[in-house]
């Protein structure tokens, strides 16, 4: 009987899954990244985030970003309140936020998504919000106005939504944003 390779197989499967998730945001045919490259990208993003947080303190408020949010809401035909709800859930208004998957800034853009959207500095609130709102607008168009599907695609990737394989964490994400969005709309 040979060695039990179940654990190794599970680890390799997880690496493949992470690579697939990371590459889901490719605008054209993806160039396969090595897992080590993905980790390096996340490490670089975290270092950049730490430097940004040291400069700015990280947290911003709605009043500081209101003009940017209003401008993007009008430009991309997305409700101001939806943008606010997304920022609240995505980053808690921390412009230097980096997720454990490497998503960056207020609207938590993945590096390749940011690049696809022309966002050069994902920690710059104006660029990040512009990119994130443009992306949710594109997804809302793709899903014919279905905000919940667009939000699920923003979180899990359009490929997962199109296949009907929406993870539970994405379903909770959508519920959280929609609850905040509805509350903000009630307040006006």
N, C-alpha and C positions, 0 to 999 in steps of 0.2 A: 504494500500500500504506500503510495507516494505522499508527499506533504499536502496538507490542506491549504488550498489556495483561495478559499472562499473570501477571506478578508482582502487579499490582494485584488481579486476580481471586483469586489464591492468598491474598493478605492478607485480602481481604473474606471469603473462605471460612473462614479461620482465626478471624476475628472472630465470624462466625456460629456456628462450632463452640464457641468459648469462651462465647458467650451461651447456647447450648443447654445446655452443661454446667452453667453457673451456675444456669440456670433449672430444671434437672432436679429440684431439691429443693423446688420450690414445693408447698405443701400443697393449694392450690387453683389455679385457672386463672392462669398466670403473667402478670404485667405485664411486657412486654418492656422490658428495661433497655438503655440505650445502652452501648456498649463503654466510653465515657468514665466512666459511672457505676460500672461494674464496677471499673475501674482506681482510681477514687476510693475505693471501699469497701476495696480491698486496701491502698491507701496509708494510710487511716485505721487499719486493723487493724494494719499494721506499726508505725505511730507509737504506738498503744496498747500493742503488744507490747514495744516498746523501753522505754517508760515502766515497764511491769510488770517487765521483766527488770532494769531499773536498781534497782527497789525490792526484788525478791526474789532476784536472782541467777539466776532462770530455772529452773535444774535442781532437781528434787525427787527424793526417793527413794521406793521402795516402802514402807519403814517409815513415812514421813511420811504416806502416803496409804492405808495398809492399812485403817484403819477405814472410810474412804469407799468403797473398793473392795469390802470385805466387805459393807457395808450395801447397796450397789447390786447386788452379785452376788445377794444373798438376795432383795432386793425385786423384781428383774426376772428371776430364775431364769437367770442367766448365770454360767458358771464363772468364779471368781476368776482362774484362770490365763489364761483367754481375754482377760479385761480387761487383765491385766498384759501379755500378748503384744501386744495392740493398742496400748497406750500405748507400749511399747518401739519398735514399728515406726512408729507414727504420728508421735511427737514425740521419742523418746529421753528421755522423762521431763522435757521442757522445757515448763513450764506457759505460757511466753510465746512458744512457737513459732508462726510464721506461714508457711504454704507459699507458693510462688510463685503458686498459684491462689487464695490468700486463706483457706485453712482455718486455724483458730485453736485454740490451746491443746493440752492433753495428748492429747485424742482427735481433734484436727484437725477440728473442726466448721466447715462452711461457714456464713457468716453467715445465710443464709436457713434453713438446717437448724436452726441454733441458735435462731433466732427461732421457728420452728415448734415446737421442743421447750421453749420457755419459758426458754431460757438467756439471761439479760440480760448477763452478763459471762463470755464464753468463756475468759477468762484466769484466772477463779476456779476452782481445781482441783475443788472440790466441785460447782459448777454444771456444769462441762465434763464431768466423769466421769458425773454423773447423766444429763445429756443424751445423751452418747455411748452409755452402757449401755442407756438406754431405747430409743435408735434401733436398736442392734444387736439388742435383744430383739424389737422390732417387726418387723425384717427377718427374724429367725429364725422368727418366727411366720408371716410372709408366705410364706417358703420351706419351711414345714412341717418345721422342725428341721434343714434343710440348712445347716450352719454355713458351709461354703465358699461357697455361693451368697449367703448373707447378707453375708459379708465382701466378696465381689465387688461386691454392691450398695452396701455402705457406702463402698467406694472409688470405683466407677465410676458409681453411681447405679442405682436399680431399673429405670429405663427401658432402659438398655443391657443389663442382665442379662435382662430380660424379652424383649428382642428377640434375644437370643443373641449380641449384639455386644460381648463382653467383651474389652477391650484387653489386650494382652500384659503391660503394666505392672500391670494389676489381677490377672492370673493369677500374676505373681511376688509381688505383695503378699500374696495368699492363701497361697501356698506358704510365704513367710517367716513369716507369723503362725502358720500351722499347725505349722511346725517348732518354733517357740519354745513354742507352746501344749503340744505333745506333750512337749517336754523339761521344761517346768514341771510337768506332770502326773506325769511319772516321778519327779521329785525330791520331789513331794508338798508 
